[in-house]
Amino acid sequence: MIYVRALSATERGELKRQARRQVGRVSERMRMVLLSDRRYSVGQIATIFECSEATVRDWLARFEADGVTGLHDRPRVGRPRKADAVAREHIRHTVAQTPTDVGYALGYWTLSTLSSYLAGQWALWLSQATLRRILHALDYRWRRPRHCLPVDPAAPAKLWALARRIGQASQEAAILCEDECDLHLLPVLRALWMRRGHQRRIPTPGSNRKRSIFGALNWHTGDWTYCVTQHKRAAEFIAFLEQLLLAYPSQPLLLIVDNASIHTAKVVRAWLLEHPRLELLFLPTYSGHVQNPVEKVWWRLKDQVAANRLHDSLDDLVAAAHAFFASFTPDAARQLAA
């Protein structure tokens, strides 16, 4: 059994005093010695401080050799860090900008261009490995960005106008949200569980083909109306509007749509003049993917029908879509769109 040598009253008092004043690892080392003086075993001390027994033995030996001063951190060897706090702030400030902001004809920073700029601007010479480590410490990661759509400055006013029109609608009016999507034979890729080092391969059809789907969700009842077409043009959109008039034979229809060109085509506007029972209400520009609940229907459809699987034919893919909608109950639709 290993214990520290018997402590004098002066040593014991000094250890207690400094253990209260010091912080972190230095204080822990002093308490290790005090516990050993009270005949705590090396194993018990290691358990208390959640460290290895070798660590406890090393610090007891340091105390035996150098006394209380041996428990303090010794000066570090090697050259000092180049990337001190000021250098890190330069790096943080630089990567918060784009290379274009500082005169480079580039759209994004690489380790090479960033290290070159830091050397020229701040005389900060860092290897790419060091720079990568600092960027990780600053919580930066090398990831692919994603596209974002422009923001319609008139969006709030358009949404208020749409809400007012819905509030003015008669009680018997049906309010529907409409959208279209393309269903491709080429499988949609979604994340899935794979063994490390074994990336799953999803076969492709060789030549891609697709079908278009028009769908409308009743805001109040959750009823779903859809049709599958070969194309997604104004003519198919008008055909779907006529299908909606048949599905709701006597009610006024308010149909919320995005600003796709097939919704605003001249032939569509002419058709609407001849069918005043149906009125189109337009969402703000670029907001359909957020504001239109039918987008969630498409996401669920593709996830269950087309994600990570290749169908034998386009007919099989369409049949799978029909099967999906056959089980798409109003309750499920309302829950999805909520």
Secondary structure, DSSP 8 states (H G I E B T S, - for coil): --------HHHHHHHHHHHHH--HHHHHHHHHHHHHHTT--HHHHHHHHTS-HHHHHHHHHHHHHHGGGGGS-----S---SS-HHHHHHHHHHHTS-GGGGT-S-SS--HHHHHHHHHHHH-----HHHHHHHHHHTT-------------TTHHHHHHHHHHHHHHS-TT-EEEEEEEEEEESS-B-------TT--------SS--EEEEEEEEETTT--EEEEEES--SHHHHHHHHHHHHHHSSSS-EEEEE---HHHH-HHHHHHHHH-TTEEEEE--TT-HHHH-THHHHHHHHHHHHTBT---SSHHHHHHHHHHHHHT--HHHHHHHH-
